Amino acid sequence: MKNPYAEDFSHANLCLRPNSQAEQKWRIRMRRKIMTVLTLGTLASLALSGCGAGKANDTKLTVWTNMSVEEETIRRYADEWGEANGYEVEVIHQSPSVQQFAQAINSPDGPDAVVGIPNDQLADYVNAGLSAKVPDDLYHDEDFSEAAVQACYVGGDRYAAPLSVETTALFYNTDMVSQVPDTWEELVEQAAKDGGVSFDATSIYYDLGFVRACGGYIFQYENGAYDVSDIGLANEGAVKAYEFINDLCNEYHLLSADVTADIARSNFQNGQTAYFIGGPWDIDGFTSAGTNFGISRMPTFNGQPFVTPVGTQISFVSSKSGKQDKAWEMIMYLIDNGAMEMYESGDRIPAKLSDQDNEAIQQNEYSKAFIAQINDGEPMPTVSEMGQLWGIHTNNIRSMWTGELTPAEAAGNMVKQLEEAVALMNSGK
């Protein structure tokens, strides 16, 4: 079976699941280039064109979607809504960049909405003035996973509707593990006996839970907005978390300084380690390899739930569309009626809480584990500045593991370097 997550994570998706360091740097460069071109050129043309070109057909909606496995399901429900409302809905598979979208919406046949892009891309569309605010009465936040709702806010305002969610959880080898530990403190002891643990602990994507459990944070979040000037990676709690991460390598010898996500995945798949931190995108590979495994909610740390990053597939409406109300209506019809078929076709866990209680989902032990973990999760900060952290975090953790820096020094470096990178990034605004 094709991995339904592979394509989505291949398009400049920095916050949901980082790949290699080289890829991260390339994607950051590409994002900067895109935003530069957009700022200097495209936005100027948008200003000159006013509200954008009008649609040749007032009863037609054009929808772009980044989702491939679920494309036919999206098209079927779009057609169903269209027939009931006297609209023709054209669904086009497209993996848009901000620049492409900005150019396309000036065309009479340009998109009215985008269905199913990773939430970490939303801030770029909002900052470029391309995404319409969500009508106040479109949906109730409390009907969806908290992390999914948070992912739809930028600067305190809602700009998207949540479609599906995903996160990481604890994979364990059932041939090696008889009882999954409840805490990380217990896991450290068990891992030495059961066969070790493997994950890329140089990445903030996998380290977030340790940091958050001790009171650290990336950017302070309050009232639907992130304060990028308030970085919590070097406070007392964060340093405590990094001390533990350092111990995983240098005291407990459960991780090596050269670990990467791919190495960790291979070690677990081949039965070399008992535990692995991964997501739904890892299931097919382990199943195909014949690895005997189960999935569990992440153990607690420091007496607190382990916060994992929650990725949300979101949908938004073009700020230039003349049919915004109808576009939002179609999106909500898809969310309210097509979520289970999207789960069945692409293993997409619905963002809506009532759908998560569906019997088909609750009978799937893997899905149940991820849903339980989603309730402990939160999105990576939905700000463009987040892209600056990946390499900074990785480099400082590696320097800590090799003894060049203490945990406190590594944490202090992260904050200083991130502040400098954010200042440079925003200097041209």
HELIX and SHEET records of a PDB file:
HELIX    1   1 ASP A    8  SER A   10  5                                   3    
HELIX    2   2 GLN A   21  VAL A   37  1                                  17    
HELIX    3   3 LEU A   38  THR A   42  3                                   5    
HELIX    4   4 LEU A   43  LEU A   48  1                                   6    
HELIX    5   5 GLU A   71  ASN A   85  1                                  15    
HELIX    6   6 VAL A   98  ALA A  104  1                                   7    
HELIX    7   7 ASN A  119  GLN A  121  5                                   3    
HELIX    8   8 LEU A  122  ASN A  127  1                                   6    
HELIX    9   9 ASP A  141  ASP A  143  5                                   3    
HELIX   10  10 GLU A  146  GLN A  150  1                                   5    
HELIX   11  11 TRP A  184  ASP A  194  1                                  11    
HELIX   12  12 ILE A  204  ALA A  213  1                                  10    
HELIX   13  13 GLU A  236  ASN A  250  1                                  15    
HELIX   14  14 ALA A  261  GLN A  269  1                                   9    
HELIX   15  15 PRO A  280  ASP A  282  5                                   3    
HELIX   16  16 ILE A  283  ALA A  289  1                                   7    
HELIX   17  17 GLN A  324  GLY A  346  1                                  23    
HELIX   18  18 LEU A  353  GLN A  356  1                                   4    
HELIX   19  19 GLU A  359  GLN A  362  1                                   4    
HELIX   20  20 GLU A  365  ILE A  374  1                                  10    
HELIX   21  21 SER A  384  GLN A  388  5                                   5    
HELIX   22  22 LEU A  389  TRP A  401  1                                  13    
HELIX   23  23 PRO A  407  ASN A  426  1                                  20    
SHEET    1   A 6 GLU A  88  HIS A  93  0                                        
SHEET    2   A 6 LYS A  60  THR A  65  1                                        
SHEET    3   A 6 ALA A 113  PRO A 118  1                                        
SHEET    4   A 6 GLY A 311  VAL A 317 -1                                        
SHEET    5   A 6 ALA A 161  GLU A 166 -1                                        
SHEET    6   A 6 ILE A 349  PRO A 350 -1                                        
SHEET    1   B 2 TYR A 153  VAL A 154  0                                        
SHEET    2   B 2 ASP A 157  ARG A 158 -1                                        
SHEET    1   C 4 VAL A 197  SER A 198  0                                        
SHEET    2   C 4 TYR A 275  GLY A 278  1                                        
SHEET    3   C 4 ALA A 169  ASN A 173 -1                                        
SHEET    4   C 4 PHE A 293  SER A 296 -1                                        
SHEET    1   D 2 TYR A 217  GLU A 222  0                                        
SHEET    2   D 2 ALA A 225  GLY A 232 -1                                        
END                                                                             
